[in-house]
């Protein structure tokens, strides 16, 4: 089957998700996948999809000459759409472009990530689609209509992190693909990680602390605890002010820790960290830190989820409580601490370093076989290569069928355990 993937243009995450799934397609089908997006070419560089497989859609921004704005109020706005300007030439162009390319490229099935408007356009044009269901409380009418019109829903996160308020029928219609971590290089050894940190600063005092930490780890895990903890703060480019605002309090709570800030940082917050840097791959920081502080974006949590490294979450405010719901689920499972919980526990001990119980029961929700694993030179993700198993099975299924009808009835419906009413 020929697959089309609509990737929303807000941020690069939707295109990155398309790239991840394309990499799982059987080779004979990979060049038959088409990505539709209005994200500019410099917004994300695909590693699996070629330029010929990308349809750059027209923008959909509101224009002064629109007959009605995109959000025109109760009596002028269809309840099935989030954004529907009237007379907008760009939206008209992208709609015609989308349907025409679907026809010309003989797309059998669309995956929509995410847009209630594109979902309704496909349903009205009788184009079968799957809808990507992101985390959070998506119980508004446009989302529910997009869900109802889909053959099925795809959740790029584990079922255990589903919002409690999600209706049963939505859960039943959803394939939970678990997290699909970003493609990374081979995990560095702990020695190589320490050497990498050396290159990120010219401060000789920090170099001495890193050498002491490496020496302690090589001798024994018990001595390691006395050499100062490594705390990594991971921030994305979608917003970092809220986390930067906590760095002074973090420094006061853990005065002996080596604090590393990855990603953007405000100038006034630099004095509270030991190393501030931008890196292409955060995996070794996740694996070897004693504590992580981060927001709850999908890609960031996907990378950290399968490691036993203690996690403190500070979710950004996003529509549909996307990050808040993710944080609440992680805290409920004992996989993470909230910022107030972290500060309260530090304060109750009067500790100047990370107490051992902040390991959040020192286990991953996915695999308890690595309980009490200390940081060492060959640490790996707890679930190893099984992380993409469900997503791989999903993408492999497209090679077994030539028609959407047969795939829907013989593969998807048995996976969901439900059948549509006739």
C-alpha positions as CSV (number, residue, x, y, z in Angstrom):
1,X,0.0,0.0,0.0
2,X,1.1,3.6,-0.6
3,X,1.1,5.6,2.6
4,X,0.7,9.4,2.9
5,X,1.7,11.2,6.1
6,X,0.4,14.6,6.9
7,X,2.9,16.3,9.3
8,X,1.7,19.5,11.1
9,X,4.0,22.4,10.7
10,X,4.1,23.5,14.4
11,X,7.6,22.5,15.5
12,X,9.6,19.7,13.9
13,X,8.3,16.9,16.0
14,X,5.6,15.8,13.6
15,X,8.1,15.5,10.7
16,X,10.5,13.7,13.0
17,X,7.7,11.2,13.9
18,X,7.1,10.6,10.1
19,X,10.8,10.0,9.7
20,X,10.9,7.5,12.5
21,X,7.9,5.5,11.1
22,X,9.4,5.6,7.5
23,X,12.6,4.1,8.8
24,X,10.5,1.1,10.0
25,X,8.8,0.5,6.6
26,X,10.1,-2.5,4.6
27,X,12.6,-1.3,2.1
28,X,10.4,-2.1,-0.9
29,X,7.7,0.2,0.5
30,X,9.8,3.0,1.9
31,X,10.0,5.0,-1.4
32,X,6.2,4.8,-1.7
33,X,5.6,6.9,1.4
34,X,4.8,10.6,0.9
35,X,5.0,13.3,3.6
36,X,2.7,16.3,3.3
37,X,3.8,19.3,5.3
38,X,4.0,23.1,5.2
39,X,7.1,23.1,7.4
40,X,9.9,24.8,5.4
41,X,12.8,22.8,4.2
42,X,15.1,24.1,6.9
43,X,12.6,23.3,9.7
44,X,13.6,19.6,9.7
45,X,16.0,17.5,7.7
46,X,14.7,14.1,6.9
47,X,17.1,11.1,7.2
48,X,14.8,8.5,5.6
49,X,12.5,10.4,3.2
50,X,13.9,11.9,0.0
51,X,12.9,15.4,-1.3
52,X,10.8,13.7,-4.1
53,X,8.7,12.1,-1.3
54,X,7.8,15.4,0.3
55,X,4.9,17.6,-0.8
56,X,5.4,21.2,0.6
57,X,1.9,22.5,1.2
58,X,0.9,26.1,1.0
59,X,0.6,28.0,4.2
60,X,-2.7,28.4,6.0
61,X,-2.2,31.7,7.9
62,X,-5.1,34.0,8.3
63,X,-5.2,36.8,5.6
64,X,-6.6,40.4,5.8
65,X,-8.9,39.7,2.9
66,X,-10.5,36.6,4.5
67,X,-14.3,36.7,4.4
68,X,-14.4,35.2,7.9
69,X,-11.5,34.6,10.2
70,X,-10.4,31.1,11.2
71,X,-12.0,31.2,14.6
72,X,-15.2,33.3,14.0
73,X,-17.2,32.4,17.0
74,X,-20.1,30.2,18.0
75,X,-22.5,30.7,15.1
76,X,-19.9,31.0,12.3
77,X,-17.5,28.2,13.3
78,X,-18.2,24.5,12.5
79,X,-17.9,22.4,15.7
80,X,-15.9,19.8,13.7
81,X,-13.0,22.2,13.0
82,X,-10.5,24.1,15.0
83,X,-9.5,26.6,12.3
84,X,-11.7,27.3,9.3
85,X,-11.2,30.7,7.6
86,X,-13.5,31.5,4.7
87,X,-12.1,32.9,1.5
88,X,-8.5,32.2,2.4
89,X,-6.6,31.6,-0.9
90,X,-3.8,29.8,0.9
91,X,-6.1,27.3,2.6
92,X,-7.9,26.7,-0.7
93,X,-4.6,26.1,-2.5
94,X,-3.3,23.6,0.1
95,X,-6.7,21.7,0.1
96,X,-6.6,21.4,-3.7
97,X,-2.9,20.5,-3.6
98,X,-3.4,17.9,-0.9
99,X,-6.2,16.1,-2.7
100,X,-4.6,16.4,-6.1
101,X,-1.3,14.9,-4.8
102,X,-3.2,12.1,-3.0
103,X,-4.9,11.3,-6.4
104,X,-1.8,11.6,-8.5
105,X,0.4,9.6,-6.2
106,X,-2.3,7.0,-5.7
107,X,-2.2,7.2,-1.9
108,X,-4.1,4.3,-0.4
109,X,-4.1,5.4,3.3
110,X,-3.3,8.7,5.0
111,X,-1.8,9.1,8.5
112,X,-2.7,12.5,9.9
113,X,-0.4,14.0,12.5
114,X,-2.3,16.2,13.3
115,X,-5.1,18.3,12.0
116,X,-8.9,18.0,12.5
117,X,-9.3,20.0,9.2
118,X,-7.2,17.6,7.1
119,X,-9.1,14.7,8.7
120,X,-12.5,16.1,7.8
121,X,-11.2,17.0,4.3
122,X,-10.1,13.3,3.8
123,X,-13.3,12.0,5.2
124,X,-15.4,14.2,3.0
125,X,-13.3,13.1,0.0
126,X,-13.7,9.4,1.1
127,X,-9.9,9.0,1.6
128,X,-9.2,6.5,4.4
129,X,-7.1,7.8,7.2
130,X,-5.5,7.0,10.6
131,X,-5.3,9.8,13.1
132,X,-2.3,10.4,15.4
133,X,-3.6,10.9,18.9
134,X,-1.2,13.0,21.0
135,X,-1.1,12.9,24.8
136,X,-3.4,15.1,26.9
137,X,-7.1,15.7,27.3
138,X,-8.3,15.9,23.7
139,X,-12.0,15.8,24.3
140,X,-13.2,18.8,22.3
141,X,-15.5,18.3,19.4
142,X,-13.0,18.8,16.6
143,X,-10.7,16.1,18.0
144,X,-13.6,13.7,18.8
145,X,-14.9,14.2,15.2
146,X,-11.5,13.5,13.8
147,X,-11.2,10.4,16.0
148,X,-14.6,9.2,14.9
149,X,-13.9,9.6,11.2
150,X,-10.6,7.6,11.4
151,X,-10.2,3.9,10.6
152,X,-8.1,3.9,13.8
153,X,-6.0,6.0,16.1
154,X,-2.2,5.9,16.6
155,X,-0.8,6.9,20.0
156,X,3.0,7.4,19.9
157,X,3.3,6.7,23.6
158,X,2.6,3.7,26.0
159,X,-1.0,3.0,27.0
160,X,0.0,3.4,30.6
161,X,0.4,7.2,30.0
162,X,-3.1,7.7,28.6
163,X,-5.1,10.5,30.1
164,X,-7.6,9.1,32.7
165,X,-10.4,11.2,31.1
166,X,-10.0,9.6,27.7
167,X,-13.4,8.0,26.7
168,X,-13.4,4.2,26.5
169,X,-14.4,4.2,22.8
170,X,-11.3,6.3,22.0
171,X,-9.0,3.9,23.9
172,X,-10.6,0.9,22.1
173,X,-9.9,2.5,18.7
174,X,-6.3,3.3,19.5
175,X,-3.1,1.4,18.7
176,X,-0.6,2.3,21.4
177,X,2.8,2.2,19.6
178,X,4.9,3.0,22.8
179,X,7.6,5.5,22.5
180,X,9.8,5.6,19.5
181,X,13.1,7.1,20.6
182,X,15.1,9.2,18.2
183,X,17.8,7.5,16.3
184,X,21.0,7.9,18.2
185,X,24.7,6.9,17.9
186,X,26.0,4.0,19.9
187,X,25.9,4.8,23.6
188,X,29.3,6.2,24.9
189,X,31.1,4.4,27.7
190,X,31.1,6.3,30.9
191,X,34.8,7.2,30.4
192,X,34.0,8.6,26.9
193,X,31.1,10.5,28.4
194,X,33.3,12.1,31.0
195,X,35.8,13.0,28.3
196,X,33.0,14.6,26.3
197,X,32.1,16.7,29.3
198,X,35.7,17.9,29.4
199,X,35.4,19.3,25.9
200,X,32.3,21.4,26.9
201,X,34.2,23.5,29.5
202,X,37.6,25.1,29.9
203,X,37.2,25.4,33.7
204,X,40.0,23.4,35.3
205,X,38.1,23.0,38.6
206,X,35.3,21.2,36.8
207,X,37.9,19.1,35.0
208,X,39.3,18.0,38.3
209,X,35.8,17.1,39.6
210,X,35.1,15.1,36.5
211,X,38.4,13.2,36.9
212,X,37.6,12.5,40.5
213,X,34.2,11.2,39.5
214,X,35.6,8.9,36.9
215,X,38.2,7.6,39.3
216,X,35.6,6.9,41.9
217,X,33.4,5.0,39.5
218,X,36.3,2.9,38.4
219,X,37.1,2.0,42.0
220,X,33.6,1.4,43.4
221,X,30.0,2.5,43.1
222,X,30.0,3.3,46.8
223,X,32.8,5.8,46.6
224,X,31.1,7.4,43.6
225,X,28.3,8.8,45.7
226,X,30.7,11.0,47.6
227,X,32.1,12.7,44.5
228,X,29.2,15.0,43.7
229,X,26.2,14.2,41.5
230,X,25.8,14.9,37.9
231,X,22.5,16.7,37.2
232,X,21.4,17.3,33.6
233,X,18.7,19.8,32.7
234,X,17.3,19.2,29.2
235,X,15.4,21.9,27.4
236,X,13.9,22.2,24.0
237,X,13.5,25.1,21.7
238,X,9.7,25.3,22.2
239,X,10.1,27.1,25.5
240,X,12.7,27.0,28.3
241,X,12.0,30.0,30.5
242,X,10.1,28.0,33.1
243,X,13.0,25.6,33.7
244,X,15.6,28.4,33.6
245,X,13.6,30.1,36.4
246,X,14.2,27.0,38.6
247,X,17.9,26.9,38.2
248,X,18.8,29.1,41.1
249,X,16.6,27.0,43.4
250,X,18.2,23.9,42.0
251,X,21.7,25.2,42.7
252,X,20.7,26.1,46.3
253,X,19.1,22.7,46.8
254,X,22.2,20.8,45.4
255,X,25.2,23.1,46.0
256,X,27.7,20.2,45.4
257,X,26.2,18.9,42.2
258,X,27.7,19.3,38.8
259,X,24.8,20.9,36.9
260,X,24.7,20.7,33.1
261,X,22.2,22.6,31.0
262,X,21.5,21.3,27.5
263,X,19.7,23.5,25.0
264,X,18.9,27.2,25.1
265,X,19.5,29.1,28.4
266,X,18.8,32.7,29.5
267,X,21.9,34.7,30.2
268,X,21.0,35.4,33.8
269,X,20.6,31.6,34.5
270,X,24.1,30.7,33.3
271,X,25.7,31.5,36.7
272,X,23.7,28.7,38.3
273,X,25.0,25.9,36.1
274,X,28.5,24.5,35.6
275,X,28.2,23.6,32.0
276,X,25.8,25.1,29.4
277,X,25.9,23.5,26.0
278,X,24.1,22.4,22.8
279,X,24.5,18.8,21.8
280,X,23.1,16.7,19.0
281,X,22.5,13.5,21.1
282,X,21.4,13.6,24.8
283,X,21.4,9.8,25.2
284,X,24.6,9.6,27.2
285,X,23.5,12.4,29.5
286,X,20.3,10.6,30.2
287,X,22.1,7.3,30.8
288,X,24.9,8.6,33.1
289,X,23.4,11.4,35.0
290,X,22.3,11.0,38.6
291,X,19.3,13.2,38.1
292,X,17.4,14.6,35.1
293,X,15.3,17.8,35.1
294,X,13.2,18.3,32.0
295,X,9.8,19.2,30.6
296,X,7.4,16.5,29.3
297,X,7.6,16.9,25.6
298,X,6.9,13.7,23.6
299,X,10.4,13.3,22.1
300,X,12.3,14.1,25.3
301,X,10.3,11.7,27.5
302,X,10.6,9.0,24.8
303,X,14.3,9.2,25.1
304,X,14.4,9.1,29.0
305,X,11.5,6.7,29.6
306,X,13.4,3.4,29.4
307,X,16.3,4.5,31.6
308,X,16.4,4.1,35.3
309,X,17.8,7.6,35.8
310,X,15.8,9.6,38.4
311,X,13.5,12.1,36.7
312,X,12.1,15.4,37.9
313,X,9.5,16.8,35.5
314,X,8.5,20.4,35.0
315,X,5.8,20.4,32.2
316,X,5.3,23.3,29.9
317,X,1.8,24.8,29.6
318,X,0.4,23.5,26.3
319,X,-3.0,23.2,24.8
320,X,-5.1,20.2,26.0
321,X,-2.8,19.8,29.0
322,X,-0.5,17.7,26.8
323,X,2.6,17.9,29.0
324,X,0.7,18.1,32.3
325,X,-1.1,14.9,31.7
326,X,2.1,13.1,30.7
327,X,3.8,14.4,33.9
328,X,0.9,13.3,36.1
329,X,1.0,9.8,34.7
330,X,4.8,9.5,35.2
331,X,4.5,10.7,38.8
332,X,1.5,8.4,39.5
333,X,3.6,5.4,38.2
334,X,6.5,6.3,40.4
335,X,8.7,7.0,37.4
336,X,9.2,10.7,38.1
337,X,8.9,13.4,40.8
338,X,7.2,16.8,40.4
339,X,9.3,19.9,41.1
340,X,7.5,20.5,44.5
341,X,8.0,16.9,45.5
342,X,11.7,17.1,44.7
343,X,12.2,20.3,46.7
344,X,10.2,19.0,49.6
345,X,12.2,15.8,49.8
346,X,15.5,17.6,49.5
347,X,14.4,20.1,52.2
348,X,13.2,17.4,54.6
349,X,16.6,15.8,54.6
350,X,18.7,18.9,54.7
351,X,20.9,17.2,52.2
352,X,23.5,18.8,50.0
353,X,23.4,16.0,47.5
354,X,20.8,13.7,45.9
355,X,19.5,11.2,48.4
356,X,19.2,7.7,47.3
357,X,15.4,7.4,47.6
358,X,15.1,10.1,44.9
359,X,15.7,7.3,42.4
360,X,11.9,7.0,42.5
361,X,11.9,3.4,43.7
362,X,15.0,2.9,41.4
363,X,13.2,1.1,38.7
364,X,11.7,1.6,35.3
365,X,8.1,0.8,34.8
366,X,9.1,-1.3,31.8
367,X,11.7,-3.6,33.3
368,X,12.4,-4.4,36.9
369,X,15.3,-6.6,36.1
370,X,17.7,-3.7,36.4
371,X,16.8,-2.6,39.9
372,X,19.7,-1.2,41.8
373,X,21.8,-1.0,38.6
374,X,24.6,1.5,39.3
375,X,26.1,3.8,36.7
376,X,28.8,1.9,34.9
377,X,30.6,1.7,31.6
378,X,28.1,-0.4,29.7
379,X,24.7,1.0,30.7
380,X,22.0,0.6,28.2
381,X,18.3,1.3,27.9
382,X,16.2,-1.0,29.9
383,X,14.2,-2.4,27.1
384,X,16.9,-2.4,24.5
385,X,15.8,-3.1,20.9
386,X,12.3,-3.9,22.0
387,X,11.3,-0.2,22.1
388,X,10.1,-0.1,18.5
389,X,8.5,-3.6,18.4
390,X,4.9,-2.5,18.3
391,X,5.6,0.3,15.8
392,X,7.6,-2.2,13.7
393,X,4.8,-4.7,13.6
394,X,2.4,-1.9,12.5
395,X,4.6,-0.7,9.7
396,X,5.4,-4.3,8.5
397,X,1.7,-4.9,8.1
398,X,1.5,-2.6,5.1
399,X,3.7,-5.0,3.1
400,X,1.2,-7.9,3.6
401,X,-1.8,-6.2,2.0
402,X,-2.5,-4.5,-1.3
403,X,-5.9,-3.1,-0.4
404,X,-6.9,-0.9,2.6
405,X,-10.1,-2.8,3.0
406,X,-8.3,-6.2,3.5
407,X,-5.8,-4.6,5.8
408,X,-8.5,-2.9,7.8
409,X,-10.6,-6.0,8.2
410,X,-7.9,-8.6,8.6
411,X,-5.1,-6.8,10.5
412,X,-6.3,-3.5,12.1
413,X,-9.7,-4.7,13.5
414,X,-8.3,-7.8,15.2
415,X,-5.6,-5.6,16.8
416,X,-8.2,-3.3,18.2
417,X,-10.6,-6.0,19.1
418,X,-13.6,-4.1,17.8
419,X,-15.7,-3.9,14.7
420,X,-17.6,-0.9,13.2
421,X,-21.4,-1.1,13.3
422,X,-22.9,-1.9,9.9
